[in-house]
Every structure is written in C-alpha cells, then in structure tokens.
Amino acid sequence: MATTALFAGATAQREIWIPALERAIAAASVDIKLVREPEQIAPDDVDYLIYAPNGPLRDLSAYRNLKAILSLWAGVETIVGQANLPNAPLVRMVEPGLTEGMRDYVVGHVMRHHLHIPAQQAAQVESRWSPELAPPLARDRRVGILGMGELGRAAALALSDLGFQVAGWSRRPKNIPEIEGYAGAAELLPFLGRSEILVCLLPLTTETKGLLGAAELASMPKGGCLINAGRGPIIDDAALLAALRDHLSGATLDVFAAEPLPQDHPFWSQPNLLITPHIASVTRPETASQRIVFHIESRESGANLSDVVDQGAGY
C-alpha cells in the first residue's frame, strides 16, 4: 500500500512544485502517492504533510496520523508557534540549492563591503578620484557569522577559503576547523567587537528577537558593516539606523520585520543601506523535492529523520 504525501504549499507555486515532486517520487525507493489538494484526501489518511504556512492549510489539528511534517521553508518560526500542531516530527528544509544560494549571497555581499564598492560608487557620482578606498587583503579582514547552522557553516567555510579571518557565534559551542568559535550570551559582545563585517543568519526565536539592539551594534568596530539574511526582527530597526548614521559604514538587509518593506520605511532613504527583497536564498523545487523524498524514504525504512526541529528551541 502506498504511503500518502499531501502537498500543502503555496497555491501560486503549485505548477512548479507538483512536477518537481512527481519526478522525485518516480525515482523513489518506496511507493509514494502524491495528493495535490487537501480536499482530495481525508486528514486521517495523510502520512506526510509537505507544508508551507502560506499555503491553503491554516489549521493542522485534523492531521492526527502524520509521520512527519515536511516544511518547504528553512525558517519554521511561523510553524512552531501554531496552536494544536500535530504530534509529529517537524522537518525543516535543508537542501543543497538553499545552502549554495545563501553561501553565494553572503560571499557576494561580504566582498561588496570588503572591496569598498558602495564608497567607490558614491565617489563616482561625485566625479571624485579616491585611491584611499583601496581595500585590505582578505587575510586582514575579520568577518563574523551570527548563527552556525547549515547555512552559516557553509558561508563561514567559503569565506575562510578566500582568506578572511572568520569567526562564528552560536547559542552552544561548535567546533568547526578554521573557524574561531564564540558561544552564548557572555561571548556575544566580544564576538561583535571583532567583527568588521557581521553576517546574521540566525533563526527567529524568543531568544534571538531583538538580539541586536543599540548596545550590541555600538560594540561593533567603527566603519563596520552588517549583512542580515536571517530574520528581520533580530535587529532593532531604529538602533540600526542610528548606528548607520554614527559609526557603521554600511549594511545589506534581505529580511525585515514587515515584508514587503513598507514604502514609507526610513530604510528606503538611508544612503549607506542596500535593500534586497528576501532573495538571499530561495527553496529550489527540483533539489528540494529530492530532499523531501529522501526524508520519506528514511522514515519508511525505519531510519532516524534528519533536520528535525527542536520545537522547544524554535529551530
């Protein structure tokens, strides 16, 4: 008898996701029946829920027999906070396309700040020849990665390979060769104090919301830069604007407390701030579908699921 997997992702993306899932299922080692619409199956008959919070399902309480909830998103803060969530493992999206996309975004924007490209562009607008903007070597630049999960680790190792002095901060200590480690609240300010270019890849939890406020941003080196591709509410907007006017030379933000970013938000007119519209890394249906099928195969074979969310911690 086939195991059943219900697609409950965004309706607008169904035409992309369904064919990708069907191709991955055709190559699976187990018999999987893909159900395209929640209306096509009784909740009790669903084994796996392929789910995104912006899809058609808002209440998951009727899905009592789930073997796993397979999230289409890497961030799960809007799932773990739901009431009446079924008692099933929640698996966050970790897949090669997502990881590679975030690595590329982080490396690109670190290099942009490292090479003083925003200042060079400003000089060009003024027809000003500015040889003082020659950058240091990568080996003389200190980069900090806030959040050393799958995405943070990949970005940190890529930057280390380019020669940067890379350090990582996480809630708990992590031992990653070539990456200087910081952990816990006591080591946050020392970590920020050595990070000339700070990259935030943290998930949004009760502990990380508002983590970077005025005091934390003030601890960064004068002329430092900030890149946020984690979650918007981790940074206090007003504190960041003040820091950009005071001692930080620039920032790149891909995520915001409200998305799309309201047209009257002061970020739009801040000259040393680059806005990107939550595109640092997106889930690619082709590679993500293969990962979803991998999780179903693992669970059906009796193996432990990977990438399971600690719902108490929120990630």
Sequence and secondary structure as in RCSB ss.txt:
>XXXX:A:sequence
MATTALFAGATAQREIWIPALERAIAAASVDIKLVREPEQIAPDDVDYLIYAPNGPLRDLSAYRNLKAILSLWAG
VETIVGQANLPNAPLVRMVEPGLTEGMRDYVVGHVMRHHLHIPAQQAAQVESRWSPELAPPLARDRRVGILGMGE
LGRAAALALSDLGFQVAGWSRRPKNIPEIEGYAGAAELLPFLGRSEILVCLLPLTTETKGLLGAAELASMPKGGC
LINAGRGPIIDDAALLAALRDHLSGATLDVFAAEPLPQDHPFWSQPNLLITPHIASVTRPETASQRIVFHIESRE
SGANLSDVVDQGAGY
>XXXX:A:secstr
  EEEEEES GGGHHHHHHHHHHHHHT SS EEEE  GGGS GGG SEEEE TTSS S  TT TT SEEEESSS 
 HHHHT TT  SS EE    HHHHHHHHHHHHHHHHHHHTTHHHHHHHHHTT   GGG    GGG EEEEE  SH
HHHHHHHHHHHTT EEEEEESS    TTSEEEESGGGHHHHHHT SEEEE     TTTTT B HHHHHTS TT E
EEE S GGGB HHHHHHHHHHT  EEEE   SSSS  TT GGGG TTEEE  S SS   HHHHHHHHHHHHHHHH
TT   SSB  TTTT 
